Amino acid sequence: MSLLRVLLAIIFPPLSVLGKGCGSFVIVLLLTFCGWIPGVIGALVILNNTNN
């Protein structure tokens, strides 16, 4: 997880997970529509996942 991706996750969460796949992007986008904080948390969790 790079510093640029973390900063991008804080500023605009869906854009930071764009490289992780369409499903991740849609999930983070929906979470961001529900509120900025859930979107940031979702993006950071997806970026911190070491399986992908």
mmCIF file of the N, C-alpha and C atoms, coordinates in Angstrom:
data_MODEL
# 
_entry.id   MODEL 
# 
loop_
_atom_site.group_PDB 
_atom_site.id 
_atom_site.type_symbol 
_atom_site.label_atom_id 
_atom_site.label_alt_id 
_atom_site.label_comp_id 
_atom_site.label_asym_id 
_atom_site.label_entity_id 
_atom_site.label_seq_id 
_atom_site.pdbx_PDB_ins_code 
_atom_site.Cartn_x 
_atom_site.Cartn_y 
_atom_site.Cartn_z 
_atom_site.occupancy 
_atom_site.B_iso_or_equiv 
_atom_site.pdbx_formal_charge 
_atom_site.auth_seq_id 
_atom_site.auth_comp_id 
_atom_site.auth_asym_id 
_atom_site.auth_atom_id 
_atom_site.pdbx_PDB_model_num 
ATOM 1   N N  . MET A 1 1  ? 0.865   -1.164  0.000   1.00 0.00 ? 1  MET A N  1 
ATOM 2   C CA . MET A 1 1  ? 0.000   0.000   0.000   1.00 0.00 ? 1  MET A CA 1 
ATOM 3   C C  . MET A 1 1  ? 0.910   1.225   0.000   1.00 0.00 ? 1  MET A C  1 
ATOM 4   N N  . SER A 1 2  ? 0.852   1.986   -1.070  1.00 0.00 ? 2  SER A N  1 
ATOM 5   C CA . SER A 1 2  ? 1.725   3.145   -1.195  1.00 0.00 ? 2  SER A CA 1 
ATOM 6   C C  . SER A 1 2  ? 1.092   4.382   -0.563  1.00 0.00 ? 2  SER A C  1 
ATOM 7   N N  . LEU A 1 3  ? 1.914   5.350   -0.300  1.00 0.00 ? 3  LEU A N  1 
ATOM 8   C CA . LEU A 1 3  ? 1.454   6.600   0.303   1.00 0.00 ? 3  LEU A CA 1 
ATOM 9   C C  . LEU A 1 3  ? 0.481   7.323   -0.622  1.00 0.00 ? 3  LEU A C  1 
ATOM 10  N N  . LEU A 1 4  ? 0.734   7.266   -1.918  1.00 0.00 ? 4  LEU A N  1 
ATOM 11  C CA . LEU A 1 4  ? -0.163  7.910   -2.876  1.00 0.00 ? 4  LEU A CA 1 
ATOM 12  C C  . LEU A 1 4  ? -1.558  7.296   -2.829  1.00 0.00 ? 4  LEU A C  1 
ATOM 13  N N  . ARG A 1 5  ? -1.632  5.984   -2.742  1.00 0.00 ? 5  ARG A N  1 
ATOM 14  C CA . ARG A 1 5  ? -2.942  5.310   -2.675  1.00 0.00 ? 5  ARG A CA 1 
ATOM 15  C C  . ARG A 1 5  ? -3.671  5.651   -1.376  1.00 0.00 ? 5  ARG A C  1 
ATOM 16  N N  . VAL A 1 6  ? -2.940  5.768   -0.281  1.00 0.00 ? 6  VAL A N  1 
ATOM 17  C CA . VAL A 1 6  ? -3.564  6.124   0.997   1.00 0.00 ? 6  VAL A CA 1 
ATOM 18  C C  . VAL A 1 6  ? -4.121  7.539   0.928   1.00 0.00 ? 6  VAL A C  1 
ATOM 19  N N  . LEU A 1 7  ? -3.354  8.463   0.387   1.00 0.00 ? 7  LEU A N  1 
ATOM 20  C CA . LEU A 1 7  ? -3.838  9.837   0.253   1.00 0.00 ? 7  LEU A CA 1 
ATOM 21  C C  . LEU A 1 7  ? -5.037  9.903   -0.687  1.00 0.00 ? 7  LEU A C  1 
ATOM 22  N N  . LEU A 1 8  ? -4.995  9.132   -1.747  1.00 0.00 ? 8  LEU A N  1 
ATOM 23  C CA . LEU A 1 8  ? -6.109  9.080   -2.685  1.00 0.00 ? 8  LEU A CA 1 
ATOM 24  C C  . LEU A 1 8  ? -7.340  8.465   -2.028  1.00 0.00 ? 8  LEU A C  1 
ATOM 25  N N  . ALA A 1 9  ? -7.138  7.472   -1.148  1.00 0.00 ? 9  ALA A N  1 
ATOM 26  C CA . ALA A 1 9  ? -8.252  6.859   -0.431  1.00 0.00 ? 9  ALA A CA 1 
ATOM 27  C C  . ALA A 1 9  ? -8.915  7.857   0.506   1.00 0.00 ? 9  ALA A C  1 
ATOM 28  N N  . ILE A 1 10 ? -8.146  8.780   1.038   1.00 0.00 ? 10 ILE A N  1 
ATOM 29  C CA . ILE A 1 10 ? -8.710  9.786   1.936   1.00 0.00 ? 10 ILE A CA 1 
ATOM 30  C C  . ILE A 1 10 ? -9.426  10.874  1.147   1.00 0.00 ? 10 ILE A C  1 
ATOM 31  N N  . ILE A 1 11 ? -8.876  11.259  0.014   1.00 0.00 ? 11 ILE A N  1 
ATOM 32  C CA . ILE A 1 11 ? -9.470  12.340  -0.781  1.00 0.00 ? 11 ILE A CA 1 
ATOM 33  C C  . ILE A 1 11 ? -10.666 11.854  -1.589  1.00 0.00 ? 11 ILE A C  1 
ATOM 34  N N  . PHE A 1 12 ? -10.490 10.788  -2.368  1.00 0.00 ? 12 PHE A N  1 
ATOM 35  C CA . PHE A 1 12 ? -11.563 10.237  -3.196  1.00 0.00 ? 12 PHE A CA 1 
ATOM 36  C C  . PHE A 1 12 ? -11.447 8.718   -3.210  1.00 0.00 ? 12 PHE A C  1 
ATOM 37  N N  . PRO A 1 13 ? -12.115 8.048   -2.266  1.00 0.00 ? 13 PRO A N  1 
ATOM 38  C CA . PRO A 1 13 ? -11.934 6.611   -2.061  1.00 0.00 ? 13 PRO A CA 1 
ATOM 39  C C  . PRO A 1 13 ? -12.130 5.725   -3.298  1.00 0.00 ? 13 PRO A C  1 
ATOM 40  N N  . PRO A 1 14 ? -13.160 5.916   -4.135  1.00 0.00 ? 14 PRO A N  1 
ATOM 41  C CA . PRO A 1 14 ? -13.334 4.987   -5.265  1.00 0.00 ? 14 PRO A CA 1 
ATOM 42  C C  . PRO A 1 14 ? -12.168 5.002   -6.255  1.00 0.00 ? 14 PRO A C  1 
ATOM 43  N N  . LEU A 1 15 ? -11.546 6.132   -6.424  1.00 0.00 ? 15 LEU A N  1 
ATOM 44  C CA . LEU A 1 15 ? -10.443 6.231   -7.376  1.00 0.00 ? 15 LEU A CA 1 
ATOM 45  C C  . LEU A 1 15 ? -9.217  5.454   -6.899  1.00 0.00 ? 15 LEU A C  1 
ATOM 46  N N  . SER A 1 16 ? -9.049  5.319   -5.597  1.00 0.00 ? 16 SER A N  1 
ATOM 47  C CA . SER A 1 16 ? -7.878  4.626   -5.079  1.00 0.00 ? 16 SER A CA 1 
ATOM 48  C C  . SER A 1 16 ? -7.942  3.118   -5.293  1.00 0.00 ? 16 SER A C  1 
ATOM 49  N N  . VAL A 1 17 ? -9.139  2.544   -5.415  1.00 0.00 ? 17 VAL A N  1 
ATOM 50  C CA . VAL A 1 17 ? -9.268  1.092   -5.593  1.00 0.00 ? 17 VAL A CA 1 
ATOM 51  C C  . VAL A 1 17 ? -9.598  0.717   -7.033  1.00 0.00 ? 17 VAL A C  1 
ATOM 52  N N  . LEU A 1 18 ? -9.450  1.630   -7.946  1.00 0.00 ? 18 LEU A N  1 
ATOM 53  C CA . LEU A 1 18 ? -9.795  1.384   -9.343  1.00 0.00 ? 18 LEU A CA 1 
ATOM 54  C C  . LEU A 1 18 ? -8.972  0.241   -9.932  1.00 0.00 ? 18 LEU A C  1 
ATOM 55  N N  . GLY A 1 19 ? -7.741  0.091   -9.533  1.00 0.00 ? 19 GLY A N  1 
ATOM 56  C CA . GLY A 1 19 ? -6.889  -0.973  -10.040 1.00 0.00 ? 19 GLY A CA 1 
ATOM 57  C C  . GLY A 1 19 ? -7.169  -2.333  -9.429  1.00 0.00 ? 19 GLY A C  1 
ATOM 58  N N  . LYS A 1 20 ? -7.995  -2.409  -8.400  1.00 0.00 ? 20 LYS A N  1 
ATOM 59  C CA . LYS A 1 20 ? -8.296  -3.671  -7.721  1.00 0.00 ? 20 LYS A CA 1 
ATOM 60  C C  . LYS A 1 20 ? -9.454  -4.434  -8.355  1.00 0.00 ? 20 LYS A C  1 
ATOM 61  N N  . GLY A 1 21 ? -10.137 -3.831  -9.309  1.00 0.00 ? 21 GLY A N  1 
ATOM 62  C CA . GLY A 1 21 ? -11.237 -4.518  -9.976  1.00 0.00 ? 21 GLY A CA 1 
ATOM 63  C C  . GLY A 1 21 ? -12.525 -3.733  -9.905  1.00 0.00 ? 21 GLY A C  1 
ATOM 64  N N  . CYS A 1 22 ? -13.454 -4.116  -10.766 1.00 0.00 ? 22 CYS A N  1 
ATOM 65  C CA . CYS A 1 22 ? -14.725 -3.396  -10.869 1.00 0.00 ? 22 CYS A CA 1 
ATOM 66  C C  . CYS A 1 22 ? -15.581 -3.572  -9.615  1.00 0.00 ? 22 CYS A C  1 
ATOM 67  N N  . GLY A 1 23 ? -15.556 -4.772  -9.034  1.00 0.00 ? 23 GLY A N  1 
ATOM 68  C CA . GLY A 1 23 ? -16.357 -5.024  -7.837  1.00 0.00 ? 23 GLY A CA 1 
ATOM 69  C C  . GLY A 1 23 ? -15.930 -4.164  -6.666  1.00 0.00 ? 23 GLY A C  1 
ATOM 70  N N  . SER A 1 24 ? -14.640 -4.027  -6.473  1.00 0.00 ? 24 SER A N  1 
ATOM 71  C CA . SER A 1 24 ? -14.126 -3.189  -5.388  1.00 0.00 ? 24 SER A CA 1 
ATOM 72  C C  . SER A 1 24 ? -14.501 -1.731  -5.608  1.00 0.00 ? 24 SER A C  1 
ATOM 73  N N  . PHE A 1 25 ? -14.413 -1.302  -6.856  1.00 0.00 ? 25 PHE A N  1 
ATOM 74  C CA . PHE A 1 25 ? -14.763 0.080   -7.177  1.00 0.00 ? 25 PHE A CA 1 
ATOM 75  C C  . PHE A 1 25 ? -16.225 0.356   -6.852  1.00 0.00 ? 25 PHE A C  1 
ATOM 76  N N  . VAL A 1 26 ? -17.115 -0.558  -7.237  1.00 0.00 ? 26 VAL A N  1 
ATOM 77  C CA . VAL A 1 26 ? -18.554 -0.363  -7.006  1.00 0.00 ? 26 VAL A CA 1 
ATOM 78  C C  . VAL A 1 26 ? -18.866 -0.379  -5.519  1.00 0.00 ? 26 VAL A C  1 
ATOM 79  N N  . ILE A 1 27 ? -18.245 -1.292  -4.770  1.00 0.00 ? 27 ILE A N  1 
ATOM 80  C CA . ILE A 1 27 ? -18.487 -1.369  -3.329  1.00 0.00 ? 27 ILE A CA 1 
ATOM 81  C C  . ILE A 1 27 ? -18.059 -0.080  -2.643  1.00 0.00 ? 27 ILE A C  1 
ATOM 82  N N  . VAL A 1 28 ? -16.875 0.400   -2.973  1.00 0.00 ? 28 VAL A N  1 
ATOM 83  C CA . VAL A 1 28 ? -16.376 1.632   -2.342  1.00 0.00 ? 28 VAL A CA 1 
ATOM 84  C C  . VAL A 1 28 ? -17.197 2.837   -2.799  1.00 0.00 ? 28 VAL A C  1 
ATOM 85  N N  . LEU A 1 29 ? -17.655 2.832   -4.035  1.00 0.00 ? 29 LEU A N  1 
ATOM 86  C CA . LEU A 1 29 ? -18.495 3.922   -4.521  1.00 0.00 ? 29 LEU A CA 1 
ATOM 87  C C  . LEU A 1 29 ? -19.816 3.974   -3.753  1.00 0.00 ? 29 LEU A C  1 
ATOM 88  N N  . LEU A 1 30 ? -20.436 2.826   -3.539  1.00 0.00 ? 30 LEU A N  1 
ATOM 89  C CA . LEU A 1 30 ? -21.679 2.778   -2.771  1.00 0.00 ? 30 LEU A CA 1 
ATOM 90  C C  . LEU A 1 30 ? -21.452 3.199   -1.320  1.00 0.00 ? 30 LEU A C  1 
ATOM 91  N N  . LEU A 1 31 ? -20.345 2.752   -0.731  1.00 0.00 ? 31 LEU A N  1 
ATOM 92  C CA . LEU A 1 31 ? -20.030 3.171   0.633   1.00 0.00 ? 31 LEU A CA 1 
ATOM 93  C C  . LEU A 1 31 ? -19.787 4.671   0.716   1.00 0.00 ? 31 LEU A C  1 
ATOM 94  N N  . THR A 1 32 ? -19.165 5.237   -0.305  1.00 0.00 ? 32 THR A N  1 
ATOM 95  C CA . THR A 1 32 ? -18.916 6.674   -0.321  1.00 0.00 ? 32 THR A CA 1 
ATOM 96  C C  . THR A 1 32 ? -20.215 7.452   -0.461  1.00 0.00 ? 32 THR A C  1 
ATOM 97  N N  . PHE A 1 33 ? -21.158 6.916   -1.227  1.00 0.00 ? 33 PHE A N  1 
ATOM 98  C CA . PHE A 1 33 ? -22.466 7.571   -1.326  1.00 0.00 ? 33 PHE A CA 1 
ATOM 99  C C  . PHE A 1 33 ? -23.197 7.547   0.008   1.00 0.00 ? 33 PHE A C  1 
ATOM 100 N N  . CYS A 1 34 ? -22.983 6.497   0.800   1.00 0.00 ? 34 CYS A N  1 
ATOM 101 C CA . CYS A 1 34 ? -23.595 6.423   2.134   1.00 0.00 ? 34 CYS A CA 1 
ATOM 102 C C  . CYS A 1 34 ? -22.947 7.407   3.103   1.00 0.00 ? 34 CYS A C  1 
ATOM 103 N N  . GLY A 1 35 ? -21.718 7.718   2.853   1.00 0.00 ? 35 GLY A N  1 
ATOM 104 C CA . GLY A 1 35 ? -20.982 8.655   3.705   1.00 0.00 ? 35 GLY A CA 1 
ATOM 105 C C  . GLY A 1 35 ? -19.512 8.582   3.385   1.00 0.00 ? 35 GLY A C  1 
ATOM 106 N N  . TRP A 1 36 ? -18.824 9.676   3.602   1.00 0.00 ? 36 TRP A N  1 
ATOM 107 C CA . TRP A 1 36 ? -17.417 9.731   3.243   1.00 0.00 ? 36 TRP A CA 1 
ATOM 108 C C  . TRP A 1 36 ? -16.577 8.785   4.099   1.00 0.00 ? 36 TRP A C  1 
ATOM 109 N N  . ILE A 1 37 ? -16.840 8.725   5.390   1.00 0.00 ? 37 ILE A N  1 
ATOM 110 C CA . ILE A 1 37 ? -16.065 7.890   6.309   1.00 0.00 ? 37 ILE A CA 1 
ATOM 111 C C  . ILE A 1 37 ? -16.174 6.402   5.955   1.00 0.00 ? 37 ILE A C  1 
ATOM 112 N N  . PRO A 1 38 ? -17.385 5.859   5.710   1.00 0.00 ? 38 PRO A N  1 
ATOM 113 C CA . PRO A 1 38 ? -17.439 4.446   5.302   1.00 0.00 ? 38 PRO A CA 1 
ATOM 114 C C  . PRO A 1 38 ? -16.680 4.170   4.002   1.00 0.00 ? 38 PRO A C  1 
ATOM 115 N N  . GLY A 1 39 ? -16.693 5.107   3.083   1.00 0.00 ? 39 GLY A N  1 
ATOM 116 C CA . GLY A 1 39 ? -15.949 4.945   1.844   1.00 0.00 ? 39 GLY A CA 1 
ATOM 117 C C  . GLY A 1 39 ? -14.455 4.893   2.077   1.00 0.00 ? 39 GLY A C  1 
ATOM 118 N N  . VAL A 1 40 ? -13.953 5.755   2.950   1.00 0.00 ? 40 VAL A N  1 
ATOM 119 C CA . VAL A 1 40 ? -12.519 5.768   3.267   1.00 0.00 ? 40 VAL A CA 1 
ATOM 120 C C  . VAL A 1 40 ? -12.129 4.469   3.962   1.00 0.00 ? 40 VAL A C  1 
ATOM 121 N N  . ILE A 1 41 ? -12.933 4.032   4.910   1.00 0.00 ? 41 ILE A N  1 
ATOM 122 C CA . ILE A 1 41 ? -12.623 2.790   5.622   1.00 0.00 ? 41 ILE A CA 1 
ATOM 123 C C  . ILE A 1 41 ? -12.644 1.605   4.664   1.00 0.00 ? 41 ILE A C  1 
ATOM 124 N N  . GLY A 1 42 ? -13.649 1.541   3.805   1.00 0.00 ? 42 GLY A N  1 
ATOM 125 C CA . GLY A 1 42 ? -13.715 0.454   2.829   1.00 0.00 ? 42 GLY A CA 1 
ATOM 126 C C  . GLY A 1 42 ? -12.537 0.453   1.884   1.00 0.00 ? 42 GLY A C  1 
ATOM 127 N N  . ALA A 1 43 ? -12.140 1.618   1.420   1.00 0.00 ? 43 ALA A N  1 
ATOM 128 C CA . ALA A 1 43 ? -10.996 1.707   0.518   1.00 0.00 ? 43 ALA A CA 1 
ATOM 129 C C  . ALA A 1 43 ? -9.713  1.277   1.208   1.00 0.00 ? 43 ALA A C  1 
ATOM 130 N N  . LEU A 1 44 ? -9.514  1.689   2.438   1.00 0.00 ? 44 LEU A N  1 
ATOM 131 C CA . LEU A 1 44 ? -8.302  1.310   3.160   1.00 0.00 ? 44 LEU A CA 1 
ATOM 132 C C  . LEU A 1 44 ? -8.268  -0.186  3.452   1.00 0.00 ? 44 LEU A C  1 
ATOM 133 N N  . VAL A 1 45 ? -9.424  -0.772  3.739   1.00 0.00 ? 45 VAL A N  1 
ATOM 134 C CA . VAL A 1 45 ? -9.477  -2.219  3.968   1.00 0.00 ? 45 VAL A CA 1 
ATOM 135 C C  . VAL A 1 45 ? -9.133  -2.972  2.693   1.00 0.00 ? 45 VAL A C  1 
ATOM 136 N N  . ILE A 1 46 ? -9.686  -2.550  1.570   1.00 0.00 ? 46 ILE A N  1 
ATOM 137 C CA . ILE A 1 46 ? -9.405  -3.204  0.290   1.00 0.00 ? 46 ILE A CA 1 
ATOM 138 C C  . ILE A 1 46 ? -7.938  -3.025  -0.097  1.00 0.00 ? 46 ILE A C  1 
ATOM 139 N N  . LEU A 1 47 ? -7.397  -1.846  0.122   1.00 0.00 ? 47 LEU A N  1 
ATOM 140 C CA . LEU A 1 47 ? -5.987  -1.613  -0.214  1.00 0.00 ? 47 LEU A CA 1 
ATOM 141 C C  . LEU A 1 47 ? -5.047  -2.394  0.712   1.00 0.00 ? 47 LEU A C  1 
ATOM 142 N N  . ASN A 1 48 ? -5.458  -2.627  1.930   1.00 0.00 ? 48 ASN A N  1 
ATOM 143 C CA . ASN A 1 48 ? -4.615  -3.340  2.893   1.00 0.00 ? 48 ASN A CA 1 
ATOM 144 C C  . ASN A 1 48 ? -4.701  -4.858  2.722   1.00 0.00 ? 48 ASN A C  1 
ATOM 145 N N  . ASN A 1 49 ? -5.652  -5.343  1.939   1.00 0.00 ? 49 ASN A N  1 
ATOM 146 C CA . ASN A 1 49 ? -5.812  -6.775  1.711   1.00 0.00 ? 49 ASN A CA 1 
ATOM 147 C C  . ASN A 1 49 ? -4.612  -7.301  0.923   1.00 0.00 ? 49 ASN A C  1 
ATOM 148 N N  . THR A 1 50 ? -3.916  -8.273  1.505   1.00 0.00 ? 50 THR A N  1 
ATOM 149 C CA . THR A 1 50 ? -2.698  -8.787  0.874   1.00 0.00 ? 50 THR A CA 1 
ATOM 150 C C  . THR A 1 50 ? -2.979  -9.960  -0.067  1.00 0.00 ? 50 THR A C  1 
ATOM 151 N N  . ASN A 1 51 ? -4.205  -10.437 -0.148  1.00 0.00 ? 51 ASN A N  1 
ATOM 152 C CA . ASN A 1 51 ? -4.527  -11.570 -1.015  1.00 0.00 ? 51 ASN A CA 1 
ATOM 153 C C  . ASN A 1 51 ? -4.477  -11.191 -2.484  1.00 0.00 ? 51 ASN A C  1 
ATOM 154 N N  . ASN A 1 52 ? -4.791  -9.956  -2.813  1.00 0.00 ? 52 ASN A N  1 
ATOM 155 C CA . ASN A 1 52 ? -4.821  -9.539  -4.224  1.00 0.00 ? 52 ASN A CA 1 
ATOM 156 C C  . ASN A 1 52 ? -3.586  -8.783  -4.568  1.00 0.00 ? 52 ASN A C  1 
# 
